[in-house]
Amino acid sequence: MDNKNYYDTLGVSVKASLDEITSAKNTLAKKYHPDVNLQNGIDTTEQMQEILEAYRILSDPKLRAEYDREISGRTSVMQTFDLHNEDSETEDSGFVIYWKASNELYDIILESNTLFRRKDSGERLTELALQASKPILTLQEAQIPERYWHPDIMNWLLFTSYKNRNFTISYLITLYEEYTKKEFSTLNKLKIQNICMKYQHSVKKLMKY
């Protein structure tokens, strides 16, 4: 995606809010995730990867700020997707259900982390804690351990599940562990573990509110 603008990929303005970015990602995910298109003989895995990568960067304030500095002055490219030509909604299946739950939870945690730094946010934090209970229950019922709930890991599990719809969740997790052992250095594995531990702490902090 070196030559593509993440804002163009999601079809949003460079001034788009997190809510607008999330809405665009969800709309595109419904249209382009492979479970929908493979039924018609179309492989949209690459497009889905682009959508998730764009969302990962633009939904993180720090990464987004770095990216904005990187693309400043760069000429905008044509939009990759057309939000105004949306297909009818289709029912989610397979691992997509759990992937969407993890992303929903991540959006909630991003907002709650910001609110915990402010005063007079109690009412909204209570609302977020209630909202978080649904995706948390979905992930728990799927028996996905908390340390795998971070979107970066769930994205990997989702794409791996597309390779074989018969993979169980426990087997997907085994494949992920094998992948990290083979591809990641000790330092990178520690960084990932630290990110996931901080995320778990944020989830628990909100649910105790």
Secondary structure, DSSP 8 states (H G I E B T S, - for coil): -TTS-HHHHHT--TT--HHHHHHHHHHHHHHH-HHHHGGGT---HHHHHHHHHHHHHHTSHHHHHHHHHHHTT------SS-TTS--------TTHHHHHHHHHHHHHHHHHHHHTTSSS-HHHHHHHHHHHHHHHHHHHHTT--GGG-SHHHHHHHHHHHHH-TT--HHHHHHHHHHHHHHH--HHHHHHHHHHHHHHHHHHHHHHT-
